[in-house]
Amino acid sequence: MNAQNSDRLFFWDTARAVLVLLVVALHAAAAYCTVLPWWHVRNADTGPAFDLLLSALDGFLMPTLFFIAGAFAPASLARRDPGTFFRAKVLRFVPTLLLLMVTLLPLMTYVGYVSRTPEPMGFPAYLGDWLASGADVAVHLYTTVADGMAARDAISTHHLWFLAVLVGLFGGYALWRSVFPARPPSRAPGRDTPARTGVRPVPLVAAALGMGVACAGVALAMPDGSWLRATALVVVQPTRLPLYVGFFALGAAVAEQGGLAAPWPGPWWLWLAVAVISLAAMFAAYPAVIGQTPGPFPLVLTHYLGRAFVSLGVVGLLGDLAGRGPAGKSAPGRLSRTLAASSYHVYLLHMPVVVILQYALVDAALSMYVKFGAVWLVAVTACVLASRTFVRAVARRRAA
């Protein structure tokens, strides 16, 4: 890998870390918004500013993270056969998911249970009920706020739904490449690196259009905020699933064509404009997807096309910025490296930490904006420190 490619991969690592920090901000804001009455801890004061923040972040965060995951999948698969690739992903994510589902996640929901229950049971009894609810392997579709509130104390992946979906996507990608093996990339004459043909705009736009239409089609059958639960391990929003699958596939396709190291079409400001305009369209059409029945289909379609294109705009912005580092540029600074190295653990650990901090500050005589900032900053710091401690402990054990 040459220096320029290294810089670009460093950039994507840093971008992923920033996106994870914004995921922490989204969950930190959940206690102070007006649109999530089922959240584990509710602050007395709430405000529309946090509604706006949540809606904006929800518009692009997870699709962009799925794009990055897909973009790194081809290089990982190239080092092994599809079966070994998939087994490695299962062993990386599933044991971690199961461990956290019997440790930190019930502790998080217990905090919420205590915050709303006058005479709560002890944690051991609560944990027993939490685990016992895993015997329910039926498929449930939660379509109302009442449904969500009723399921708050049932075992669930909560924010770790991302890992379960990611395992499924890695499995689908491995199966695809076992049936249709990737062709070796073309190479420029006299060089040992793939030729850079650039990312073409038409497939990107076509993909976003397809994802928006697919989301709108799903939304005709169920409310936008619905969650599907198929056993305790699979919990996902059906109206968002086309975006997750689509952006993961788009990331893999772009990477297979050398896209992470190739020029992206259009300048950064054009992609930023696409993201901003699409976000405005998404907001403007929100009334059509709020409630139990959808509004006029043109508005529903506008909303989901806005979701698809705001994510595409962010991806395009990152793609263009990634290609602007000069060849031979040194590696990122210490803070960027630390955040990039810790981003996976921050994602895993942050939500229980956020909820505990929200509960600790619920009666504090502080502005909700101060509380939000404190929860976000302390949660990020605590999770980064926990990650560094864990990594160092593993390194010492391996060196022993």
C-alpha positions in Angstrom: 0.0 0.0 0.0 1.5 3.3 -1.0 1.5 6.4 1.2 -1.4 8.0 -0.5 -3.6 5.0 -0.1 -2.6 4.8 3.6 -3.7 8.4 4.1 -7.0 7.7 2.6 -7.6 4.6 4.8 -6.5 6.7 7.8 -9.1 9.2 6.7 -11.9 6.6 6.6 -10.9 5.3 10.0 -11.1 8.8 11.4 -14.4 9.4 9.7 -15.9 6.2 11.2 -14.7 7.4 14.7 -16.4 10.8 14.2 -19.6 9.1 13.1 -19.5 6.9 16.3 -19.1 10.1 18.4 -22.2 11.5 16.7 -24.0 8.2 17.6 -23.1 8.9 21.2 -24.5 12.4 20.8 -27.7 11.1 19.4 -28.3 8.8 22.4 -27.1 11.5 24.8 -29.8 13.8 23.4 -32.6 11.2 23.7 -33.4 12.0 27.3 -34.0 15.7 26.4 -36.1 15.4 23.3 -39.9 15.3 23.0 -40.2 12.5 20.4 -38.9 9.5 22.3 -41.2 9.0 25.3 -40.1 5.4 25.7 -36.5 6.3 26.3 -35.0 4.8 29.5 -34.5 8.0 31.4 -36.7 11.1 30.8 -35.5 14.6 31.9 -38.1 16.9 33.3 -37.2 19.6 30.7 -37.2 18.7 27.0 -36.9 20.8 23.9 -37.4 20.8 20.1 -33.7 21.6 19.6 -32.9 18.0 20.6 -35.7 16.7 18.3 -34.0 18.5 15.4 -30.6 17.1 16.4 -31.9 13.5 16.6 -33.7 13.7 13.3 -30.7 15.2 11.5 -28.3 12.6 12.9 -30.8 9.8 12.3 -30.9 10.8 8.7 -27.4 9.7 7.8 -25.4 8.1 10.6 -26.2 4.4 10.3 -26.3 4.3 6.5 -22.9 5.9 6.4 -21.5 3.5 8.9 -22.9 0.6 6.9 -21.2 2.1 3.8 -17.9 2.2 5.5 -18.3 -1.4 6.7 -19.1 -2.5 3.2 -16.2 -0.6 1.8 -13.7 -2.5 4.0 -15.3 -5.9 3.4 -13.7 -6.7 0.0 -10.1 -6.2 1.3 -11.0 -8.5 4.3 -12.5 -11.1 2.0 -9.5 -11.0 -0.4 -7.3 -12.4 2.4 -9.4 -15.6 2.9 -12.1 -17.7 1.3 -15.8 -16.6 1.8 -16.5 -19.3 4.4 -13.5 -18.4 6.6 -14.4 -14.7 6.1 -17.9 -15.2 7.4 -16.8 -17.4 10.3 -14.3 -14.7 11.4 -17.1 -12.1 11.4 -19.4 -14.3 13.4 -16.7 -15.0 16.0 -15.8 -11.3 16.2 -19.3 -10.0 16.7 -21.7 -12.6 18.0 -19.9 -13.6 21.3 -19.5 -9.9 22.1 -23.2 -9.3 21.4 -24.3 -12.2 23.7 -21.9 -11.2 26.5 -23.2 -7.6 26.5 -26.8 -8.8 26.4 -26.4 -10.6 29.7 -24.3 -7.9 31.4 -24.4 -4.2 30.4 -27.6 -4.1 28.5 -29.8 -5.4 31.4 -28.0 -3.0 33.7 -28.9 -0.2 31.4 -32.6 -1.1 31.2 -32.7 -1.7 34.9 -31.7 2.0 35.5 -34.6 3.0 33.3 -36.9 0.6 35.2 -35.8 2.1 38.5 -36.3 5.7 37.3 -40.0 5.1 36.5 -41.0 2.5 39.2 -41.9 3.6 42.7 -41.0 0.2 44.3 -38.6 -1.6 41.9 -37.5 -5.1 42.4 -33.8 -5.9 43.0 -31.4 -6.3 40.0 -31.0 -10.1 40.4 -34.8 -10.6 40.1 -35.0 -8.1 37.2 -32.1 -9.9 35.5 -34.0 -13.2 35.8 -37.0 -11.7 34.1 -34.8 -10.1 31.5 -33.2 -13.5 30.6 -36.5 -15.4 30.8 -38.0 -13.1 28.2 -35.6 -14.5 25.7 -37.8 -17.6 25.5 -40.1 -15.6 23.3 -38.9 -16.4 19.8 -41.9 -15.2 18.0 -41.8 -12.4 15.4 -43.2 -9.1 16.8 -43.8 -5.8 15.0 -43.9 -2.8 17.3 -45.8 0.0 15.6 -46.9 2.3 18.4 -45.3 4.1 21.4 -47.3 1.8 23.6 -45.7 -1.2 22.0 -42.3 0.2 22.6 -43.0 1.0 26.2 -44.4 -2.5 26.9 -41.2 -4.0 25.5 -38.7 -1.9 27.4 -37.9 -4.6 29.9 -37.7 -7.5 27.5 -34.3 -8.8 26.5 -33.1 -7.0 23.3 -30.0 -6.0 21.4 -30.9 -2.3 21.8 -28.1 -0.2 20.0 -26.2 -3.5 19.2 -28.8 -4.3 16.6 -26.1 -2.9 14.3 -23.9 -5.9 15.0 -26.6 -8.5 14.2 -27.5 -6.8 10.9 -23.8 -6.4 10.1 -23.2 -10.2 10.6 -26.1 -10.8 8.2 -24.7 -8.4 5.6 -21.3 -10.0 5.8 -22.9 -13.4 5.4 -24.8 -12.2 2.3 -21.6 -10.7 0.9 -19.7 -13.9 1.5 -22.4 -15.9 -0.2 -22.5 -13.5 -3.2 -18.8 -13.8 -3.7 -18.8 -17.6 -3.3 -21.3 -17.7 -6.2 -19.9 -14.8 -8.2 -16.1 -14.5 -7.4 -14.7 -11.0 -7.7 -12.6 -10.4 -10.8 -9.0 -9.2 -10.2 -8.8 -5.4 -10.5 -7.3 -4.0 -13.7 -3.8 -2.6 -13.4 -2.2 0.3 -15.0 0.8 -0.4 -17.2 4.0 -0.7 -15.3 2.5 -0.3 -11.9 1.6 -2.6 -9.0 -1.5 -0.8 -7.9 -5.0 -1.0 -9.3 -5.8 1.6 -12.0 -7.9 4.4 -10.7 -10.9 5.0 -13.0 -12.8 7.1 -10.5 -16.3 6.7 -9.1 -19.0 7.3 -11.6 -21.9 9.5 -10.4 -24.7 7.7 -12.3 -24.6 4.4 -10.3 -24.4 6.4 -7.1 -27.5 8.3 -7.9 -29.3 5.3 -9.2 -28.5 3.4 -6.0 -29.9 6.2 -3.9 -33.1 6.4 -6.0 -33.6 2.7 -5.6 -33.1 2.8 -1.8 -35.5 5.7 -1.4 -38.2 3.9 -3.4 -37.7 0.7 -1.5 -38.0 2.5 1.9 -41.2 4.3 0.7 -42.6 0.9 -0.4 -42.0 -0.6 3.1 -43.5 2.5 4.7 -46.8 1.9 2.9 -47.2 -1.3 5.0 -46.1 0.0 8.4 -45.4 3.2 10.3 -42.0 4.8 9.9 -41.0 4.3 13.5 -41.9 0.5 13.6 -39.4 -2.0 15.0 -39.3 -5.7 14.0 -38.2 -8.2 16.6 -37.4 -11.7 15.5 -36.0 -13.5 18.6 -34.0 -11.3 21.0 -31.0 -11.1 18.5 -32.7 -9.5 15.5 -34.2 -6.1 16.2 -34.4 -3.6 13.3 -36.5 -0.8 11.8 -37.9 -2.3 8.5 -38.3 1.1 6.9 -34.6 1.7 7.3 -33.4 -1.7 6.2 -33.2 -0.9 2.5 -30.8 1.9 3.3 -28.6 -0.4 5.4 -28.5 -3.1 2.9 -28.1 -0.7 0.0 -25.3 1.4 1.5 -23.4 -1.7 2.6 -23.6 -3.1 -0.9 -22.7 0.3 -2.4 -19.6 0.5 -0.2 -18.5 -2.9 -1.2 -19.1 -2.2 -4.9 -17.2 1.1 -4.8 -14.3 -0.5 -2.9 -14.1 -3.3 -5.4 -13.7 -0.7 -8.2 -10.8 1.0 -6.3 -13.2 3.7 -5.2 -11.7 4.4 -1.8 -8.4 5.3 -3.5 -10.0 6.8 -6.7 -11.3 10.3 -7.5 -14.9 10.9 -6.5 -17.1 12.9 -8.9 -17.9 16.5 -8.0 -16.3 18.8 -5.4 -16.9 18.5 -1.7 -19.2 21.5 -1.6 -21.5 19.9 -4.2 -21.9 16.8 -2.0 -22.5 19.0 1.0 -25.2 20.9 -0.9 -26.8 17.5 -1.8 -26.8 16.5 1.9 -28.3 19.8 3.1 -31.0 20.1 0.4 -31.9 16.4 1.0 -32.1 16.9 4.7 -34.4 19.9 4.2 -36.7 17.7 1.9 -36.7 14.9 4.5 -37.8 17.4 7.2 -40.4 19.0 5.0 -42.0 15.7 4.2 -41.9 14.3 7.8 -45.6 14.9 8.4 -46.4 12.3 5.8 -44.6 9.5 7.7 -45.6 10.4 11.3 -48.5 8.5 12.7 -50.1 5.1 12.0 -51.2 5.8 8.5 -48.9 7.2 5.7 -49.7 10.5 4.1 -49.8 11.1 0.3 -47.4 8.8 -1.4 -45.5 11.6 -3.2 -44.7 13.1 0.2 -43.7 9.7 1.6 -41.4 9.1 -1.3 -40.0 12.6 -0.9 -39.1 11.8 2.7 -37.3 8.6 2.0 -35.6 9.9 -1.1 -34.4 12.7 1.2 -33.1 10.1 3.6 -31.3 8.2 0.9 -29.7 11.3 -0.7 -28.6 12.9 2.6 -26.7 9.8 3.3 -25.3 9.7 -0.2 -24.3 13.4 0.2 -22.4 12.6 3.4 -20.7 9.6 1.7 -19.8 11.7 -1.3 -18.5 14.5 0.9 -16.3 12.0 2.8 -15.1 10.4 -0.5 -14.0 13.7 -1.9 -12.3 14.8 1.3 -10.5 11.5 1.5 -8.9 12.1 -1.9 -7.5 15.5 -0.9 -4.6 14.3 1.3 -1.3 14.8 -0.5 0.9 11.8 -1.1 3.4 11.2 1.6 1.3 13.0 4.2 2.1 11.7 7.7 -0.3 9.6 9.7 -3.1 11.4 11.7 -2.3 12.9 15.1 -2.5 11.2 18.4 -6.1 12.1 19.2 -7.4 10.9 15.8 -5.5 7.7 16.1 -6.8 7.1 19.6 -10.4 7.8 18.6 -10.1 5.6 15.5 -8.6 2.7 17.5 -11.3 3.1 20.2 -14.4 3.6 18.0 -15.6 0.0 18.0 -15.4 -0.2 21.8 -17.0 3.2 22.2 -19.9 2.0 20.1 -20.3 -1.1 22.1 -20.1 0.5 25.6 -21.6 4.0 25.2 -25.3 3.5 25.5 -25.4 1.9 29.0 -22.9 4.6 30.1 -25.1 7.3 28.6 -28.2 6.1 30.3 -26.5 5.8 33.7 -25.2 9.4 33.4 -28.6 10.7 32.3 -30.1 9.0 35.4 -27.4 10.5 37.6 -28.2 14.0 36.3 -31.9 13.7 36.1 -32.6 15.7 39.3 -29.6 18.1 39.0 -30.4 21.8 38.9 -28.7 22.2 35.5 -29.9 23.3 32.1 -30.8 20.4 29.8 -28.1 21.7 27.4 -25.5 21.4 30.1 -26.7 18.0 31.0 -26.5 16.9 27.4 -23.0 18.2 27.0 -21.8 16.5 30.2 -23.4 13.2 29.3 -21.8 13.2 25.8 -18.3 14.3 27.0 -18.1 12.0 30.0 -19.5 9.0 28.1 -17.0 9.4 25.3 -14.1 9.9 27.7 -15.1 6.9 29.9 -15.5 4.6 26.9 -12.2 5.7 25.3 -10.4 5.1 28.6 -12.1 1.7 28.9 -11.0 0.8 25.4 -7.4 1.8 25.9 -7.3 -0.2 29.2 -8.7 -3.3 27.5 -6.4 -3.1 24.5 -3.3 -2.7 26.8 -4.4 -5.6 29.0 -4.8 -7.8 25.9 -1.4 -6.7 24.6 0.3 -7.5 27.9 -1.3 -10.9 28.0 -0.2 -11.7 24.5 3.4 -10.5 25.3 3.6 -12.6 28.4 
